[in-house]
Amino acid sequence: MNTPVPALRTAVAPSASFLPGPRLHARVHATAPALLALCAVALLSLWSAHALRPGPGTFGDAFATAPFLALGPLLVAVVTAVSQYRHAPELDGTAVRSPLLLRLTPLLGLLAVGTALLVLAALAGPGEGRDLAASIRNTVGAAGLMAGTATLLGARAGWLPAAVYLSAVHLGHPGVPGGRAAQVWAWPTCPGDQLLPWVAALVLLLGGTALHALRGARPDPG
C-alpha cells in the first residue's frame, strides 16, 4: 500500500506544512548536515596541510599538496553527491517549481559552498601547498563525475566508482602528466594552469549535472 503524499510529508518533515518548496526539499536532502560536513572537510584539509607539511629530508612538497589537490576535493564531492539521496522522491511530483531546478539547486549550492571553503582553507594553509586553480578544478570535476555516477547507481553508492578512480589516479600517477592524453585521463594531478585538465573537469561537471538534472539520483533499494 502506497503512503499518501501528505502523510509522507509529515513523516519526513513534521513542520512541512509551514515550509515553502525549496526549504522542504532542502530538508529532505539533509542540506544542513551536509553544510556541517563541508565545514568539517575544510577544517580537516587545513589541519592535514599543516600536519603533513614537509620538513628537511622529506619528499619535497608532495605531502603538502595532497590535502588540497586530492583529499579536500574528493571529500567535498562525496558530501555533495551523497546529499543528493532523496528521502522522499514522491515530493518531486508535487513540486510547483521545475524538478530540474530543485535537483540542481542543492547540488550546485553545496558544490559552491564546498569550493569556497576549500579556497579559504588553502589561503590559510602553507604556501607550498597552494594551487587554487587546481583545487577548484579537482572539486568541480570530481563533483560532476560523482553526480553522474549517483544518477546511475544511486546517491549512497554512486560516489564509490568516482572515488576509486580519483584515488587510483593520485596514487598511480603522482607526477605531472607529460602527454596530451595523460593530461586528460590524469587531470586531477595536473597543475592548475594547464588547459586540457580543465576541459576534462568541465566536461565531467556539465555532463554529470545535466544527467542529474534530467533524472535525479537513482532511488536506492528499500
Secondary structure as UniProt FT lines:
FT   HELIX           5..12
FT   TURN            14..15
FT   HELIX           16..18
FT   HELIX           21..28
FT   TURN            29..30
FT   HELIX           31..51
FT   TURN            56..57
FT   TURN            60..61
FT   HELIX           62..66
FT   HELIX           67..71
FT   HELIX           72..82
FT   TURN            83..84
FT   HELIX           89..94
FT   HELIX           99..124
FT   HELIX           127..129
FT   HELIX           132..153
FT   TURN            155..158
FT   HELIX           159..172
FT   HELIX           180..185
FT   HELIX           187..189
FT   TURN            192..193
FT   HELIX           195..215
//
